[in-house]
Amino acid sequence: MILDLHRPGRTTRLDRLAPGSVYLIAGRDGPDLALVVQREGRREALLLNRRHAVDGHLRVASEIAPEADVLALPGAVLAPSGALADVAHGVTAAPAALHLGDGRAYLRGRISDGRLATYDVGTGRASAIDPGDLPWARGWRVMVPEGRGVVTVYEAEPG
């Protein structure tokens, strides 16, 4: 019996994706799910399935080649998972939490110099907003609509 694994999306080059785009790329031990982000004019990848070993924050990768082949996931949406009661308030957000406010969602990632950077999920652009004042969800998911009512869901595991 042959099992044909289905992955949604279309193959393209990374440099053809706009900030805010979600994609899959071959990683060290399986595919990496990433968001194209932009900070200080540089395009980077916020790895949605990789955590910093020390503190559990999402990792930001800047070493990915722009000509790399990726599987673009058009229409992907990040949303809290679990009960609405699981959305918390307060300045002590869990690492890799999805911050919600002003009709937007924000994620933070640890950049190469050790600082945390905040990104607007919809635009992929770095944001000066302080997510400490926003409600946040520790559990969240990436949902990718495929048509005919089919949706692929990637669940983020709390760090």
Backbone torsions as a table, in degrees:
resi	resn	phi	psi	omega
1	MET	NA	133.6	178.6
2	ILE	-106.7	128.6	178.4
3	LEU	-102.0	119.0	179.9
4	ASP	-99.2	105.4	179.8
5	LEU	-75.3	133.1	-179.7
6	HIS	-103.9	131.0	172.6
7	ARG	-123.2	132.4	180.0
8	PRO	-71.5	164.5	172.7
9	GLY	109.5	-173.0	-179.4
10	ARG	-138.7	145.7	-179.3
11	THR	-79.0	135.3	178.1
12	THR	-156.0	177.1	174.9
13	ARG	-88.6	145.2	-178.9
14	LEU	-57.2	-39.2	-177.0
15	ASP	-69.4	-6.8	176.8
16	ARG	-91.5	-4.6	-179.5
17	LEU	-94.0	138.3	178.1
18	ALA	-81.8	155.2	172.9
19	PRO	-54.8	140.2	-176.5
20	GLY	96.8	-8.0	178.8
21	SER	-80.2	144.5	177.6
22	VAL	-106.3	141.4	-179.1
23	TYR	-151.8	164.7	172.0
24	LEU	-109.9	140.5	177.4
25	ILE	-140.6	149.8	178.2
26	ALA	-62.1	128.8	179.5
27	GLY	-115.0	-175.3	-178.4
28	ARG	-58.2	-46.6	-175.2
29	ASP	-128.7	40.0	-179.6
30	GLY	131.4	178.4	-177.2
31	PRO	-68.3	144.8	173.4
32	ASP	-103.6	135.6	175.0
33	LEU	-97.5	125.3	-172.9
34	ALA	-140.0	158.5	176.0
35	LEU	-115.8	129.2	176.1
36	VAL	-71.5	122.5	179.4
37	VAL	-124.4	161.3	-180.0
38	GLN	-135.8	128.9	179.9
39	ARG	-140.1	128.0	178.9
40	GLU	53.2	39.0	177.3
41	GLY	80.3	-2.6	-178.6
42	ARG	-105.3	136.9	175.1
43	ARG	-86.3	135.9	179.3
44	GLU	-139.7	-179.5	178.8
45	ALA	-122.2	124.1	171.7
46	LEU	-90.6	109.0	-175.1
47	LEU	-79.0	113.4	-173.7
48	LEU	-80.3	-12.7	179.7
49	ASN	-120.0	16.6	177.9
50	ARG	-124.7	131.3	-179.8
51	ARG	-113.5	148.2	174.1
52	HIS	-65.1	131.3	-173.4
53	ALA	-61.1	-32.3	-174.0
54	VAL	-83.5	-47.3	-172.1
55	ASP	-119.3	-1.3	175.5
56	GLY	82.4	3.3	177.3
57	HIS	-72.6	157.2	175.4
58	LEU	-64.2	152.5	179.9
59	ARG	-99.4	144.8	174.0
60	VAL	-109.4	125.4	179.9
61	ALA	-110.0	130.4	178.9
62	SER	-112.8	-3.3	-174.2
63	GLU	-93.3	7.9	-179.4
64	ILE	-77.8	128.6	-177.6
65	ALA	-66.9	133.8	-179.1
66	PRO	-61.2	-25.6	-179.6
67	GLU	-88.6	6.3	-179.9
68	ALA	-62.6	140.3	174.8
69	ASP	-78.8	131.3	-179.5
70	VAL	-133.3	164.6	174.2
71	LEU	-103.9	100.8	-179.4
72	ALA	-69.5	141.4	-179.8
73	LEU	-117.6	76.2	-176.4
74	PRO	-63.1	142.0	178.8
75	GLY	81.9	3.3	-179.1
76	ALA	-62.3	140.7	-178.5
77	VAL	-130.3	135.8	173.4
78	LEU	-98.0	134.4	-178.0
79	ALA	-148.4	152.3	175.9
80	PRO	-61.7	150.1	174.4
81	SER	-119.0	159.6	-178.6
82	GLY	91.2	-169.0	-177.8
83	ALA	-73.6	150.4	176.7
84	LEU	-59.1	-28.5	178.6
85	ALA	-65.4	-16.6	179.4
86	ASP	-78.6	-11.1	176.0
87	VAL	-75.6	123.7	-172.9
88	ALA	-110.2	165.0	175.9
89	HIS	-124.1	156.4	176.1
90	GLY	121.6	163.6	-172.9
91	VAL	-79.9	-10.9	-177.9
92	THR	-99.2	70.4	179.6
93	ALA	-74.9	148.4	175.5
94	ALA	-67.1	150.1	174.9
95	PRO	-57.8	144.0	178.1
96	ALA	65.4	22.3	178.8
97	ALA	-73.9	150.1	174.3
98	LEU	-92.1	116.2	-178.8
99	HIS	-92.5	138.1	-174.6
100	LEU	-123.3	133.7	177.0
101	GLY	177.9	148.8	177.7
102	ASP	54.2	34.0	-179.2
103	GLY	73.3	12.2	-178.5
104	ARG	-126.9	163.7	175.0
105	ALA	-122.8	146.0	-177.7
106	TYR	-132.7	144.6	172.4
107	LEU	-126.9	151.1	175.9
108	ARG	-113.0	146.3	178.3
109	GLY	-139.3	150.2	179.1
110	ARG	-85.0	119.8	180.0
111	ILE	-89.4	173.1	-171.0
112	SER	-59.6	-29.0	-179.7
113	ASP	-86.5	5.2	175.6
114	GLY	96.0	-12.2	179.1
115	ARG	-78.6	161.9	173.5
116	LEU	-95.5	137.2	175.6
117	ALA	-118.6	141.1	179.2
118	THR	-103.4	135.1	-178.1
119	TYR	-125.5	139.1	171.2
120	ASP	-76.1	120.2	-175.4
121	VAL	-63.8	-38.4	-177.1
122	GLY	-68.9	-38.2	-177.3
123	THR	-102.3	-18.0	-177.5
124	GLY	76.2	1.3	-176.1
125	ARG	-88.3	146.2	175.5
126	ALA	-61.4	145.3	-177.1
127	SER	-127.0	145.3	177.3
128	ALA	-89.1	0.4	-178.4
129	ILE	-62.7	144.2	174.7
130	ASP	-92.5	105.9	-176.6
131	PRO	-70.6	-6.3	-179.3
132	GLY	-62.5	-24.1	-179.7
133	ASP	-91.8	-1.4	-174.7
134	LEU	-100.0	151.8	170.3
135	PRO	-62.6	153.0	-178.4
136	TRP	-144.6	154.4	178.7
137	ALA	-121.5	125.5	178.5
138	ARG	-71.2	-40.3	178.0
139	GLY	-97.5	134.7	177.7
140	TRP	-152.4	167.9	-177.7
141	ARG	-141.1	159.8	173.1
142	VAL	-109.4	122.2	-179.9
143	MET	-111.5	131.1	-177.3
144	VAL	-120.5	109.1	177.8
145	PRO	-73.2	136.6	-178.5
146	GLU	-115.1	-7.3	-176.5
147	GLY	102.1	160.9	-179.0
148	ARG	52.7	30.2	176.8
149	GLY	80.5	2.5	-179.5
150	VAL	-87.0	132.8	177.6
151	VAL	-132.1	128.3	173.7
152	THR	-94.4	134.8	-176.7
153	VAL	-121.0	129.0	172.2
154	TYR	-109.6	116.3	-176.4
155	GLU	-91.5	127.4	176.0
156	ALA	-81.4	129.4	179.2
157	GLU	-89.1	128.2	177.7
158	PRO	-56.3	138.6	-177.0
159	GLY	-68.0	NA	NA
